[in-house]
Amino acid sequence: EVLSSIAAPAPPSPMEKEMREPEVATLAAVGVSATFEISQGVELPSDGKPHRILISELSLPAEFGYRTTPVLSEKVFLWVESSNGEDYPLLAGPVHVFVDGAFVGRSDLPLVASGDTVSLSAGPDERLKVTRKPLKETSGHRGWFGKKASIMRAWRIEVQNFRRQPAKVTVIDRVPTSSHQDIQIKLIEATRGHELAENGILRWNQTIPSSGKNDFQFKYSVEVPADWQSVLNTVE
């Protein structure tokens, strides 16, 4: 591991800290891997502990937004999206995320190639609240080329914004999918502005006004042969 194989120099005095600029490594070569050269020698203490030195400081443009998947967690997470404009990849590893100087959480950075983009979670924002509740459910039988059993499920999602500024929020849910020809699933209705992917992922991108809230609703039906009613009990 790069960070654990390089030692930190002896701690400078308070006066030295004020006078010296931080030493950073320079990029020496880029091929199948990036090579950095450190401008000054460092010493590795023989204490059996990992030590780190500063290799580089980067300032990357970033866009902020919120995401929530209330079927999994009733929290709204701040997300940061950025692009790597450097000539070398950003190495994978743990990341500590700070917002306005305050530590908000830990994330994991994947390997980001030059020119590629990356999205990181900056942790939940307690100033936004989300709830997900079931609405009216109906079930019954009907005849059409043989008996069928069907059920409808409907959900309501509410996102509240207690911030003083509007918040761009991506709301993510899902509609069940099936590859079996005898199991028919159909999205009956959904709040305007939704996107439904082939894998059943349902998504809205909306701006929640400051001190306001937005509702998101959707309803789907599941139809199976009458003697498969037990299948309907597993539908959520």
Residue frames as a rotation matrix with the C-alpha (Angstrom) as fourth column:
GLU 1
0.582 0.813 0.000 0.00
0.813 -0.582 0.000 0.00
0.000 0.000 -1.000 0.00
VAL 2
0.070 -0.607 0.792 1.49
0.514 -0.659 -0.550 3.33
0.855 0.445 0.266 -1.01
LEU 3
0.507 0.186 0.842 0.48
-0.411 -0.806 0.425 5.23
0.758 -0.562 -0.332 2.10
SER 4
0.973 -0.072 0.218 1.81
-0.172 0.404 0.898 2.66
-0.153 -0.912 0.381 4.53
SER 5
0.571 -0.803 0.168 5.19
0.820 0.551 -0.156 2.32
0.033 0.226 0.973 2.80
ILE 6
-0.123 -0.588 0.800 6.23
0.411 -0.764 -0.498 5.97
0.903 0.268 0.335 3.21
ALA 7
-0.137 0.006 -0.991 7.04
0.991 0.010 -0.137 7.54
0.009 -1.000 -0.008 6.54
ALA 8
0.864 0.383 0.328 6.20
0.351 -0.924 0.152 10.96
0.361 -0.016 -0.933 7.85
PRO 9
-0.124 -0.936 0.328 9.16
0.221 -0.348 -0.911 13.28
0.967 -0.040 0.250 8.53
ALA 10
-0.577 -0.149 -0.803 10.01
0.810 0.027 -0.587 14.26
0.109 -0.988 0.106 12.08
PRO 11
0.499 0.865 -0.054 7.38
0.864 -0.492 0.108 16.66
0.066 -0.101 -0.993 13.44
PRO 12
-0.310 -0.610 0.729 8.45
0.512 -0.753 -0.413 20.27
0.801 0.245 0.546 12.80
SER 13
-0.766 0.009 -0.642 8.38
0.578 -0.427 -0.695 22.90
-0.281 -0.904 0.322 15.49
PRO 14
0.281 0.937 -0.209 5.39
0.729 -0.350 -0.588 25.29
-0.624 0.013 -0.782 15.65
MET 15
0.164 -0.282 -0.945 7.49
-0.346 -0.914 0.212 28.01
-0.924 0.292 -0.247 14.01
GLU 16
-0.859 -0.510 0.047 8.55
-0.173 0.375 0.911 25.69
-0.482 0.774 -0.410 11.19
LYS 17
-0.366 0.810 0.459 4.92
0.823 0.512 -0.247 24.76
-0.435 0.287 -0.854 10.58
GLU 18
0.517 0.588 -0.623 4.08
0.294 -0.805 -0.515 28.41
-0.804 0.083 -0.589 10.02
MET 19
0.036 -0.631 -0.775 7.04
-0.592 -0.639 0.492 29.10
-0.805 0.441 -0.396 7.72
ARG 20
-0.852 -0.483 0.203 7.13
-0.171 0.623 0.763 25.97
-0.495 0.615 -0.614 5.56
GLU 21
-0.028 0.800 -0.600 4.83
-0.999 -0.013 0.029 25.18
0.016 0.600 0.800 2.67
PRO 22
0.477 0.229 0.849 3.57
-0.387 0.921 -0.031 21.59
-0.789 -0.314 0.528 2.60
GLU 23
-0.624 -0.730 -0.279 5.79
-0.642 0.276 0.715 19.28
-0.446 0.625 -0.641 0.58
VAL 24
0.551 0.800 0.239 3.91
-0.453 0.527 -0.719 17.44
-0.701 0.288 0.652 -2.14
ALA 25
-0.253 -0.603 0.757 4.99
0.339 0.677 0.653 14.83
-0.906 0.422 0.033 -4.62
THR 26
-0.090 0.165 -0.982 5.22
-0.826 -0.564 -0.019 15.52
-0.557 0.809 0.187 -8.35
LEU 27
0.796 0.434 0.422 4.05
-0.113 0.791 -0.601 13.22
-0.595 0.431 0.679 -11.10
ALA 28
-0.200 -0.972 -0.125 7.06
-0.488 -0.012 0.873 11.60
-0.850 0.235 -0.472 -12.74
ALA 29
-0.922 -0.116 -0.369 5.50
-0.381 0.436 0.815 9.17
0.067 0.892 -0.446 -15.21
VAL 30
0.018 0.956 0.292 2.16
-0.693 0.222 -0.686 7.82
-0.721 -0.190 0.667 -16.33
GLY 31
-0.748 -0.159 -0.644 1.82
-0.591 0.600 0.539 4.45
0.301 0.784 -0.543 -18.05
VAL 32
-0.145 0.684 -0.715 0.01
0.230 0.726 0.648 1.42
0.962 -0.071 -0.262 -16.75
SER 33
0.405 0.245 -0.881 0.55
0.912 -0.043 0.408 3.05
0.062 -0.969 -0.241 -13.36
ALA 34
0.746 -0.132 0.652 1.33
-0.049 -0.988 -0.144 6.52
0.664 0.076 -0.744 -12.03
THR 35
0.115 -0.799 -0.590 4.71
0.935 0.287 -0.207 7.21
0.335 -0.528 0.780 -10.40
PHE 36
0.920 0.197 0.339 5.19
0.067 -0.931 0.359 10.08
0.386 -0.308 -0.870 -7.96
GLU 37
-0.119 -0.982 -0.147 8.50
0.646 0.036 -0.762 11.60
0.754 -0.186 0.630 -6.88
ILE 38
0.832 0.332 -0.445 8.79
0.554 -0.435 0.710 13.08
0.042 -0.837 -0.546 -3.40
SER 39
0.674 -0.533 0.511 10.99
-0.040 -0.717 -0.696 16.15
0.738 0.449 -0.505 -3.32
GLN 40
-0.036 -0.717 0.696 12.64
-0.904 -0.273 -0.328 15.47
0.426 -0.641 -0.639 0.04
GLY 41
-0.555 -0.261 -0.790 13.75
-0.012 0.952 -0.306 12.43
0.832 -0.160 -0.531 1.96
VAL 42
0.371 0.692 0.619 11.65
-0.777 -0.135 0.615 11.06
0.509 -0.709 0.488 4.78
GLU 43
-0.781 -0.623 0.046 12.42
-0.516 0.603 -0.608 8.78
0.351 -0.499 -0.792 7.68
LEU 44
0.230 0.842 -0.488 10.34
-0.293 0.538 0.790 5.81
0.928 -0.038 0.371 8.77
PRO 45
-0.109 -0.246 0.963 10.21
-0.990 -0.060 -0.127 5.38
0.089 -0.967 -0.237 12.56
SER 46
-0.612 -0.170 -0.772 10.81
-0.194 0.979 -0.062 1.82
0.766 0.112 -0.632 13.73
ASP 47
-0.729 0.402 0.555 7.65
-0.638 -0.105 -0.763 1.68
-0.248 -0.910 0.333 15.80
GLY 48
-0.905 0.337 0.261 5.64
0.382 0.913 0.147 -0.86
-0.189 0.232 -0.954 13.80
LYS 49
-0.012 0.930 -0.366 2.89
0.385 -0.334 -0.861 1.68
-0.923 -0.151 -0.354 13.10
PRO 50
0.129 0.102 0.986 1.62
0.989 -0.082 -0.121 2.99
0.069 0.991 -0.112 9.75
HIS 51
-0.223 -0.247 -0.943 2.71
0.328 -0.930 0.166 6.50
-0.918 -0.272 0.289 8.78
ARG 52
0.447 0.470 0.761 1.56
0.881 -0.083 -0.466 8.82
-0.156 0.879 -0.451 6.02
ILE 53
-0.611 -0.521 -0.596 2.89
0.335 -0.852 0.402 11.81
-0.718 0.046 0.695 4.14
LEU 54
0.410 0.751 -0.519 1.12
-0.158 -0.502 -0.851 14.24
-0.899 0.430 -0.087 1.84
ILE 55
-0.299 -0.463 0.835 1.48
0.733 0.449 0.511 13.16
-0.611 0.764 0.205 -1.80
SER 56
-0.817 0.065 0.573 -0.71
0.432 -0.590 0.682 15.70
0.382 0.805 0.454 -3.51
GLU 57
-0.475 0.727 -0.495 -3.42
0.240 -0.434 -0.868 18.29
-0.846 -0.532 0.032 -2.99
LEU 58
-0.816 0.264 0.514 -6.18
0.537 0.015 0.844 18.53
0.215 0.964 -0.154 -5.58
SER 59
-0.547 0.733 -0.405 -9.06
-0.234 -0.598 -0.767 20.91
-0.804 -0.325 0.498 -6.08
LEU 60
-0.909 0.266 0.321 -11.78
0.415 0.514 0.750 19.29
0.035 0.815 -0.578 -8.19
PRO 61
-0.642 0.758 0.115 -15.10
-0.702 -0.641 0.309 20.78
0.308 0.117 0.944 -9.30
ALA 62
-0.932 0.346 -0.107 -18.06
0.358 0.836 -0.416 19.16
-0.055 -0.426 -0.903 -7.57
GLU 63
-0.414 0.889 0.194 -21.82
-0.501 -0.401 0.767 19.11
0.760 0.221 0.611 -7.77
PHE 64
-0.974 0.096 0.204 -23.96
-0.154 0.378 -0.913 18.43
-0.165 -0.921 -0.353 -4.71
GLY 65
-0.233 0.948 -0.216 -27.36
-0.661 0.009 0.751 16.80
0.714 0.318 0.624 -4.51
TYR 66
-0.411 0.191 0.891 -29.46
-0.804 0.386 -0.453 14.53
-0.430 -0.903 -0.005 -2.33
ARG 67
-0.431 0.294 -0.853 -30.58
-0.462 0.740 0.489 10.92
0.775 0.605 -0.183 -2.77
THR 68
-0.428 0.325 0.844 -33.00
-0.807 0.284 -0.518 8.78
-0.408 -0.902 0.141 -0.83
THR 69
-0.521 0.299 -0.800 -34.19
-0.317 0.802 0.507 5.18
0.793 0.517 -0.322 -1.16
PRO 70
-0.278 0.413 0.867 -36.89
-0.952 -0.238 -0.192 4.99
0.127 -0.879 0.460 1.52
VAL 71
0.732 0.506 -0.457 -37.70
-0.463 0.861 0.212 1.33
0.501 0.056 0.864 0.82
LEU 72
0.225 -0.752 -0.620 -34.24
0.503 0.635 -0.587 0.65
0.834 -0.180 0.521 2.30
SER 73
-0.501 -0.435 -0.748 -33.66
0.865 -0.289 -0.410 3.56
-0.038 -0.853 0.521 4.66
GLU 74
0.626 0.753 0.205 -35.73
0.741 -0.656 0.147 6.53
0.245 0.060 -0.968 5.76
LYS 75
0.162 -0.648 -0.744 -32.77
0.399 -0.647 0.650 8.89
-0.902 -0.402 0.154 5.46
VAL 76
0.979 0.056 0.194 -31.80
0.199 -0.443 -0.874 11.46
0.036 0.895 -0.445 2.86
PHE 77
0.314 -0.948 -0.053 -28.11
0.718 0.200 0.666 11.40
-0.621 -0.247 0.744 1.92
LEU 78
0.660 -0.265 -0.704 -25.96
-0.486 -0.864 -0.131 14.21
-0.573 0.429 -0.698 0.58
TRP 79
0.548 -0.467 0.694 -24.09
0.692 0.720 -0.062 13.09
-0.470 0.514 0.718 -2.54
VAL 80
0.291 -0.577 -0.763 -21.08
-0.453 -0.786 0.421 14.67
-0.843 0.224 -0.490 -4.20
GLU 81
0.733 -0.079 0.676 -20.29
0.582 0.587 -0.562 14.14
-0.352 0.806 0.476 -7.88
SER 82
0.434 -0.679 -0.592 -16.92
-0.495 -0.729 0.473 15.16
-0.753 0.088 -0.652 -9.28
SER 83
0.982 -0.186 0.019 -14.69
0.110 0.493 -0.863 14.47
0.151 0.850 0.505 -12.28
ASN 84
0.401 -0.915 -0.054 -10.99
0.440 0.140 0.887 13.66
-0.804 -0.379 0.459 -12.33
GLY 85
0.998 -0.011 -0.067 -9.39
-0.062 -0.574 -0.817 16.31
-0.030 0.819 -0.573 -14.51
GLU 86
0.290 -0.954 0.081 -5.84
-0.663 -0.139 0.735 15.23
-0.690 -0.267 -0.673 -13.70
ASP 87
0.184 -0.341 -0.922 -3.52
-0.912 0.292 -0.289 13.24
0.368 0.894 -0.257 -15.98
TYR 88
-0.814 -0.476 -0.333 -3.37
-0.295 0.833 -0.469 10.32
0.500 -0.284 -0.818 -13.57
PRO 89
0.034 0.881 -0.472 -5.91
0.237 0.452 0.860 8.10
0.971 -0.141 -0.193 -11.81
LEU 90
-0.076 0.050 0.996 -7.13
-0.918 -0.393 -0.050 8.71
0.388 -0.918 0.076 -8.28
LEU 91
-0.781 -0.345 -0.520 -6.30
-0.185 0.924 -0.335 5.64
0.596 -0.165 -0.786 -6.22
ALA 92
0.286 0.909 -0.302 -9.01
0.011 0.312 0.950 3.69
0.958 -0.275 0.079 -4.44
GLY 93
-0.697 -0.508 -0.506 -9.21
0.476 0.200 -0.856 3.98
0.537 -0.837 0.102 -0.69
PRO 94
0.051 0.734 -0.678 -11.10
0.994 -0.105 -0.039 5.36
-0.099 -0.672 -0.734 2.32
VAL 95
-0.507 -0.107 0.855 -12.24
0.354 -0.931 0.094 8.99
0.786 0.350 0.510 2.22
HIS 96
-0.394 0.394 -0.830 -13.21
0.826 -0.244 -0.508 11.27
-0.402 -0.886 -0.229 5.07
VAL 97
-0.190 0.460 0.867 -15.83
0.734 -0.520 0.436 13.76
0.652 0.720 -0.239 3.96
PHE 98
-0.569 -0.002 -0.822 -16.01
0.628 -0.646 -0.433 17.29
-0.531 -0.763 0.369 5.36
VAL 99
0.038 0.621 0.783 -18.70
0.825 -0.462 0.326 19.86
0.564 0.634 -0.530 4.56
ASP 100
0.581 0.096 0.808 -18.01
-0.125 -0.971 0.204 23.47
0.804 -0.220 -0.552 5.55
GLY 101
-0.282 -0.855 0.436 -15.14
-0.662 -0.155 -0.733 22.24
0.694 -0.495 -0.522 7.70
ALA 102
0.014 0.364 0.931 -17.26
-0.926 0.356 -0.125 19.76
-0.377 -0.861 0.342 9.62
PHE 103
-0.931 -0.355 -0.087 -16.74
-0.364 0.885 0.291 16.00
-0.026 0.302 -0.953 9.40
VAL 104
-0.034 0.998 -0.052 -19.92
-0.989 -0.041 -0.142 14.39
-0.144 0.046 0.989 8.05
GLY 105
0.790 0.378 0.483 -18.90
-0.363 0.923 -0.129 10.81
-0.494 -0.074 0.866 7.36
ARG 106
-0.385 -0.906 0.176 -16.62
-0.471 0.356 0.807 8.25
-0.794 0.228 -0.564 5.82
SER 107
0.777 0.583 -0.236 -16.90
-0.493 0.333 -0.803 6.84
-0.390 0.741 0.547 2.32
ASP 108
0.073 -0.740 0.669 -14.90
0.308 0.655 0.690 4.65
-0.948 0.156 0.276 -0.05
LEU 109
0.299 -0.081 -0.951 -13.35
-0.758 -0.625 -0.185 6.06
-0.579 0.776 -0.249 -3.20
PRO 110
0.745 -0.092 0.660 -13.09
0.378 0.874 -0.305 3.62
-0.549 0.477 0.687 -6.11
LEU 111
-0.445 -0.885 0.140 -10.28
0.575 -0.162 0.802 3.86
-0.686 0.437 0.581 -8.65
VAL 112
0.666 0.661 -0.345 -11.13
0.215 -0.613 -0.760 6.94
-0.714 0.432 -0.551 -10.74
ALA 113
-0.007 -0.678 0.735 -9.44
0.968 0.181 0.177 7.05
-0.253 0.713 0.655 -14.14
SER 114
-0.772 -0.336 -0.539 -8.34
0.195 -0.933 0.304 10.31
-0.605 0.129 0.786 -15.68
GLY 115
-0.855 0.485 -0.184 -11.40
-0.435 -0.478 0.763 12.07
0.282 0.732 0.620 -17.13
ASP 116
-0.442 0.715 -0.541 -13.83
0.509 0.697 0.505 9.78
0.738 -0.053 -0.672 -15.32
THR 117
-0.147 0.489 0.860 -16.50
-0.643 -0.708 0.293 10.86
0.752 -0.509 0.419 -12.82
VAL 118
-0.698 -0.079 -0.711 -17.20
0.431 0.747 -0.506 9.59
0.571 -0.660 -0.487 -9.33
SER 119
0.192 0.796 0.574 -20.11
-0.385 -0.476 0.790 9.90
0.902 -0.373 0.215 -6.88
LEU 120
-0.731 -0.464 -0.499 -19.59
0.311 0.424 -0.851 9.74
0.607 -0.778 -0.165 -3.12
SER 121
0.465 0.866 -0.185 -22.01
0.529 -0.104 0.842 9.78
0.710 -0.489 -0.507 -0.23
ALA 122
-0.526 -0.604 0.599 -21.35
-0.118 -0.646 -0.754 12.54
0.842 -0.467 0.269 2.32
GLY 123
-0.923 0.166 -0.347 -23.68
0.385 0.379 -0.842 11.01
-0.008 -0.911 -0.413 4.88
PRO 124
-0.051 0.996 0.070 -27.30
0.952 0.028 0.306 11.68
0.303 0.082 -0.949 5.88
ASP 125
-0.855 -0.069 0.515 -28.64
-0.015 -0.987 -0.157 15.20
0.519 -0.142 0.843 6.25
GLU 126
-0.659 0.589 -0.468 -31.02
0.738 0.384 -0.555 15.33
-0.147 -0.711 -0.688 9.21
ARG 127
-0.655 0.417 -0.631 -32.59
-0.239 -0.906 -0.350 18.52
-0.717 -0.079 0.692 7.86
LEU 128
-0.362 0.581 -0.729 -34.41
-0.861 0.092 0.501 16.44
0.358 0.809 0.467 5.26
LYS 129
-0.520 0.292 0.802 -36.93
-0.445 0.709 -0.547 13.77
-0.729 -0.641 -0.239 6.26
VAL 130
-0.521 0.369 -0.770 -38.54
-0.723 0.289 0.627 11.02
0.454 0.883 0.116 4.20
THR 131
-0.378 0.470 0.797 -41.39
-0.489 0.630 -0.604 8.61
-0.786 -0.618 -0.008 4.92
ARG 132
-0.719 0.186 -0.669 -42.81
-0.553 0.430 0.714 5.73
0.421 0.883 -0.207 2.84
LYS 133
-0.565 0.615 0.550 -46.27
-0.421 0.359 -0.833 4.35
-0.709 -0.703 0.056 3.61
PRO 134
-0.885 0.310 0.348 -48.60
0.465 0.646 0.605 1.89
-0.037 0.697 -0.716 1.85
LEU 135
-0.636 0.758 -0.149 -51.89
-0.763 -0.646 -0.032 3.15
-0.121 0.093 0.988 0.44
LYS 136
0.323 0.890 0.322 -55.07
-0.781 0.443 -0.440 1.21
-0.534 -0.109 0.838 -0.39
GLU 137
-0.829 -0.559 -0.037 -54.52
-0.507 0.721 0.471 -2.41
-0.237 0.409 -0.881 -1.43
THR 138
0.316 0.948 -0.022 -57.03
-0.858 0.276 -0.434 -4.47
-0.406 0.156 0.901 -3.42
SER 139
-0.853 -0.521 0.041 -57.03
-0.453 0.776 0.439 -8.10
-0.261 0.355 -0.898 -4.51
GLY 140
0.184 0.960 0.212 -59.47
-0.619 0.280 -0.734 -10.42
-0.764 0.004 0.645 -6.26
HIS 141
-0.515 -0.253 0.819 -60.16
0.364 0.801 0.476 -12.92
-0.776 0.543 -0.320 -9.02
ARG 142
0.139 0.614 -0.777 -61.35
-0.714 -0.482 -0.508 -12.39
-0.686 0.625 0.372 -12.55
GLY 143
0.210 0.001 0.978 -62.00
0.392 0.916 -0.086 -14.66
-0.895 0.402 0.192 -15.50
TRP 144
0.640 -0.075 -0.765 -60.29
-0.683 -0.512 -0.522 -14.16
-0.352 0.856 -0.378 -18.84
PHE 145
0.354 -0.437 -0.827 -59.04
-0.517 0.646 -0.562 -17.22
0.780 0.626 0.003 -20.65
GLY 146
0.050 -0.287 -0.957 -58.97
0.639 0.745 -0.191 -19.00
0.767 -0.602 0.221 -17.31
LYS 147
0.905 0.373 -0.207 -59.06
0.380 -0.487 0.786 -17.68
0.192 -0.790 -0.582 -13.77
LYS 148
-0.108 -0.929 0.355 -56.49
0.375 -0.369 -0.851 -15.18
0.921 0.041 0.388 -12.63
ALA 149
0.562 0.155 -0.812 -55.55
0.820 -0.230 0.524 -13.84
-0.106 -0.961 -0.256 -9.21
SER 150
-0.002 -0.539 0.842 -54.42
0.523 -0.718 -0.459 -10.24
0.852 0.440 0.284 -9.00
ILE 151
0.369 0.031 -0.929 -53.36
0.876 -0.345 0.336 -7.68
-0.310 -0.938 -0.154 -6.46
MET 152
0.410 -0.269 0.872 -52.63
0.362 -0.830 -0.425 -3.98
0.838 0.490 -0.243 -6.52
ARG 153
0.213 -0.404 -0.890 -50.21
0.948 -0.136 0.289 -2.16
-0.238 -0.905 0.354 -4.28
ALA 154
0.523 -0.013 0.852 -49.78
0.356 -0.905 -0.232 1.58
0.774 0.425 -0.469 -3.88
TRP 155
0.018 -0.639 -0.769 -47.17
0.997 -0.044 0.060 3.60
-0.072 -0.768 0.637 -1.99
ARG 156
0.854 0.192 0.483 -46.82
0.226 -0.974 -0.013 7.21
0.468 0.120 -0.876 -0.92
ILE 157
-0.063 -0.932 -0.358 -43.43
0.988 -0.008 -0.152 8.82
0.139 -0.363 0.921 -0.31
GLU 158
0.921 0.319 0.223 -43.14
0.280 -0.941 0.191 12.22
0.270 -0.113 -0.956 1.35
VAL 159
-0.137 -0.987 -0.079 -39.91
0.928 -0.100 -0.359 14.23
0.347 -0.123 0.930 1.44
GLN 160
0.901 0.405 -0.154 -39.74
0.431 -0.803 0.411 17.22
0.043 -0.436 -0.899 3.79
ASN 161
-0.051 -0.920 0.388 -37.09
0.706 -0.308 -0.637 19.91
0.706 0.242 0.666 3.53
PHE 162
0.763 0.284 -0.580 -36.32
0.639 -0.465 0.613 21.81
-0.095 -0.839 -0.536 6.74
ARG 163
-0.365 -0.931 -0.022 -33.37
0.889 -0.355 0.288 23.68
-0.276 0.086 0.957 5.22
ARG 164
0.117 0.342 -0.932 -33.48
0.122 -0.937 -0.328 27.38
-0.986 -0.075 -0.152 4.39
GLN 165
-0.467 -0.296 -0.833 -32.56
-0.778 -0.311 0.546 26.60
-0.421 0.903 -0.085 0.79
PRO 166
0.670 0.658 -0.344 -34.24
-0.740 0.558 -0.374 24.41
-0.055 0.505 0.861 -1.86
ALA 167
-0.231 -0.726 0.648 -32.81
-0.554 0.645 0.525 20.90
-0.800 -0.238 -0.552 -2.15
LYS 168
0.049 0.149 -0.988 -32.35
-0.941 0.338 0.005 18.86
0.335 0.929 0.157 -5.32
VAL 169
-0.237 -0.030 0.971 -33.45
-0.669 0.730 -0.141 15.36
-0.705 -0.683 -0.193 -4.36
THR 170
-0.429 0.099 -0.898 -33.41
-0.691 0.605 0.396 12.08
0.582 0.790 -0.191 -6.28
VAL 171
0.003 0.536 0.844 -36.05
-0.853 0.442 -0.277 9.70
-0.522 -0.719 0.459 -4.93
ILE 172
-0.567 -0.318 -0.759 -35.47
-0.691 0.686 0.229 6.03
0.448 0.655 -0.609 -5.78
ASP 173
0.029 0.581 0.813 -37.92
-0.724 0.573 -0.383 3.13
-0.689 -0.578 0.438 -5.37
ARG 174
-0.904 -0.362 -0.227 -38.74
-0.414 0.612 0.674 -0.01
-0.105 0.703 -0.703 -7.34
VAL 175
0.321 0.938 -0.131 -41.53
-0.934 0.290 -0.209 -1.91
-0.158 0.190 0.969 -9.03
PRO 176
0.035 -0.321 0.946 -41.25
-0.226 0.920 0.321 -5.73
-0.973 -0.225 -0.041 -8.91
THR 177
-0.013 -0.089 -0.996 -40.16
-1.000 -0.006 0.013 -7.41
-0.007 0.996 -0.089 -12.14
SER 178
0.190 0.090 0.978 -40.59
-0.239 0.970 -0.043 -10.96
-0.952 -0.225 0.206 -13.42
SER 179
-0.603 -0.446 -0.662 -39.27
-0.764 0.083 0.640 -12.91
-0.230 0.891 -0.391 -16.38
HIS 180
-0.798 0.386 0.462 -41.98
0.334 0.923 -0.193 -15.56
-0.501 0.001 -0.865 -16.03
GLN 181
-0.890 0.430 0.150 -44.66
-0.006 -0.342 0.940 -15.31
0.456 0.835 0.307 -18.73
ASP 182
-0.077 0.921 -0.382 -47.47
0.661 0.334 0.672 -16.18
0.746 -0.201 -0.635 -16.29
ILE 183
0.043 0.046 -0.998 -46.58
0.884 -0.467 0.016 -13.37
-0.465 -0.883 -0.061 -13.87
GLN 184
0.000 0.072 0.997 -47.71
0.747 -0.663 0.048 -10.03
0.664 0.745 -0.054 -15.27
ILE 185
-0.059 -0.112 -0.992 -46.64
0.838 -0.545 0.012 -6.85
-0.542 -0.831 0.127 -13.49
LYS 186
-0.020 0.157 0.987 -47.76
0.792 -0.601 0.112 -3.40
0.611 0.784 -0.112 -14.60
LEU 187
-0.828 -0.210 -0.520 -47.13
0.471 -0.763 -0.443 0.11
-0.304 -0.611 0.731 -13.34
ILE 188
0.051 0.964 0.260 -50.62
0.998 -0.044 -0.033 1.63
-0.020 0.262 -0.965 -13.26
GLU 189
0.761 0.165 0.627 -49.79
0.249 -0.967 -0.047 5.17
0.599 0.191 -0.778 -12.25
ALA 190
0.000 -0.792 -0.611 -47.01
0.997 -0.045 0.059 7.26
-0.074 -0.609 0.789 -10.75
THR 191
0.522 0.142 -0.841 -46.45
0.324 -0.945 0.042 10.87
-0.789 -0.294 -0.539 -9.82
ARG 192
0.981 -0.041 0.187 -45.53
0.162 -0.344 -0.925 13.00
0.102 0.938 -0.330 -12.81
GLY 193
0.543 -0.839 0.030 -41.87
-0.810 -0.533 -0.246 13.25
0.222 0.109 -0.969 -13.75
HIS 194
0.479 -0.353 0.804 -40.95
-0.390 0.735 0.555 9.66
-0.787 -0.579 0.214 -12.93
GLU 195
-0.008 -0.526 -0.850 -38.48
-0.952 0.265 -0.155 7.47
0.307 0.808 -0.503 -14.83
LEU 196
0.635 0.249 0.732 -38.90
-0.499 0.855 0.142 3.67
-0.590 -0.456 0.667 -14.90
ALA 197
-0.323 -0.842 -0.432 -35.96
-0.936 0.217 0.276 1.50
-0.138 0.494 -0.859 -15.94
GLU 198
0.091 0.341 -0.936 -36.21
-0.608 0.764 0.219 -2.01
0.789 0.549 0.276 -17.37
ASN 199
-0.631 -0.396 -0.668 -34.96
0.231 0.725 -0.648 -3.47
0.741 -0.563 -0.366 -14.09
GLY 200
0.225 0.873 -0.433 -37.91
0.775 0.109 0.623 -1.90
0.591 -0.475 -0.652 -12.24
ILE 201
-0.543 -0.469 -0.697 -36.01
0.798 -0.547 -0.253 1.01
-0.263 -0.693 0.671 -10.69
LEU 202
0.462 0.765 0.448 -38.36
0.788 -0.586 0.188 3.97
0.406 0.266 -0.874 -10.30
ARG 203
-0.451 -0.771 -0.449 -36.81
0.870 -0.493 -0.027 7.41
-0.201 -0.403 0.893 -9.99
TRP 204
0.769 0.567 0.296 -37.82
0.607 -0.793 -0.055 11.04
0.203 0.221 -0.954 -9.58
ASN 205
-0.509 -0.855 -0.099 -35.55
0.856 -0.490 -0.166 14.09
0.094 -0.170 0.981 -9.75
GLN 206
0.463 0.743 0.483 -37.20
0.589 -0.665 0.460 17.08
0.663 0.071 -0.746 -8.15
THR 207
-0.697 -0.602 0.390 -36.38
0.143 -0.650 -0.747 20.20
0.703 -0.464 0.538 -6.19
ILE 208
0.123 0.694 -0.710 -37.98
0.937 0.154 0.313 20.38
0.327 -0.704 -0.631 -2.74
PRO 209
0.291 0.001 0.957 -38.68
0.059 -0.998 -0.017 24.00
0.955 0.061 -0.291 -1.77
SER 210
-0.795 -0.599 0.102 -37.19
-0.011 -0.154 -0.988 25.41
0.607 -0.786 0.116 1.42
SER 211
-0.836 0.459 0.299 -39.32
-0.354 -0.036 -0.934 24.56
-0.418 -0.888 0.193 4.44
GLY 212
0.058 0.871 -0.489 -41.58
-0.996 0.018 -0.086 22.60
-0.066 0.492 0.868 2.10
LYS 213
-0.397 -0.144 0.906 -42.42
-0.241 0.969 0.048 19.05
-0.885 -0.199 -0.420 1.09
ASN 214
-0.310 0.285 -0.907 -43.19
-0.937 0.073 0.343 16.95
0.164 0.956 0.244 -2.01
ASP 215
0.194 0.454 0.869 -45.27
-0.494 0.811 -0.313 13.81
-0.848 -0.368 0.382 -2.37
PHE 216
-0.555 -0.331 -0.763 -44.47
-0.818 0.382 0.429 10.89
0.149 0.863 -0.483 -4.66
GLN 217
0.077 0.656 0.751 -47.02
-0.577 0.643 -0.503 8.15
-0.813 -0.395 0.428 -5.27
PHE 218
-0.539 -0.162 -0.826 -47.11
-0.806 0.382 0.451 5.05
0.243 0.910 -0.337 -7.43
LYS 219
0.217 0.688 0.693 -49.35
-0.658 0.628 -0.417 2.02
-0.721 -0.365 0.588 -7.93
TYR 220
-0.579 -0.389 -0.716 -48.71
-0.792 0.477 0.381 -1.29
0.193 0.788 -0.585 -9.65
SER 221
0.552 0.787 0.275 -50.60
-0.806 0.589 -0.065 -4.53
-0.214 -0.186 0.959 -10.24
VAL 222
-0.721 -0.692 0.046 -49.48
-0.670 0.712 0.210 -8.14
-0.178 0.121 -0.977 -10.17
GLU 223
0.442 0.887 -0.135 -51.47
-0.884 0.406 -0.232 -10.87
-0.151 0.222 0.963 -11.93
VAL 224
-0.757 -0.650 0.068 -50.83
-0.642 0.759 0.109 -14.62
-0.122 0.038 -0.992 -11.65
PRO 225
-0.405 0.618 -0.674 -52.77
-0.113 0.698 0.708 -17.86
0.907 0.362 -0.213 -12.28
ALA 226
0.416 0.729 0.543 -55.43
-0.612 -0.217 0.761 -18.42
0.672 -0.649 0.356 -9.61
ASP 227
0.918 -0.051 -0.394 -53.60
0.271 0.805 0.528 -21.40
0.290 -0.591 0.753 -8.10
TRP 228
-0.119 -0.993 0.020 -50.49
0.739 -0.102 -0.665 -19.25
0.663 -0.065 0.746 -7.61
GLN 229
0.706 0.510 0.491 -52.05
0.140 -0.781 0.609 -16.95
0.694 -0.362 -0.622 -5.01
SER 230
0.721 -0.489 -0.490 -49.24
0.622 0.147 0.769 -17.68
-0.304 -0.860 0.411 -2.59
VAL 231
-0.210 -0.818 0.536 -46.96
0.946 -0.308 -0.100 -15.72
0.247 0.486 0.838 -4.93
LEU 232
0.236 0.397 0.887 -48.98
0.262 -0.905 0.335 -12.57
0.936 0.154 -0.318 -4.25
ASN 233
0.943 0.145 -0.301 -48.21
0.317 -0.109 0.942 -12.81
0.103 -0.983 -0.149 -0.54
THR 234
0.147 -0.972 -0.184 -44.54
0.895 0.052 0.442 -12.16
-0.420 -0.230 0.878 -1.31
VAL 235
-0.043 -0.115 0.992 -45.20
0.746 -0.665 -0.045 -8.95
0.665 0.738 0.115 -3.26
GLU 236
-0.064 -0.041 -0.997 -44.29
0.842 -0.539 -0.032 -5.77
-0.536 -0.841 0.069 -1.43
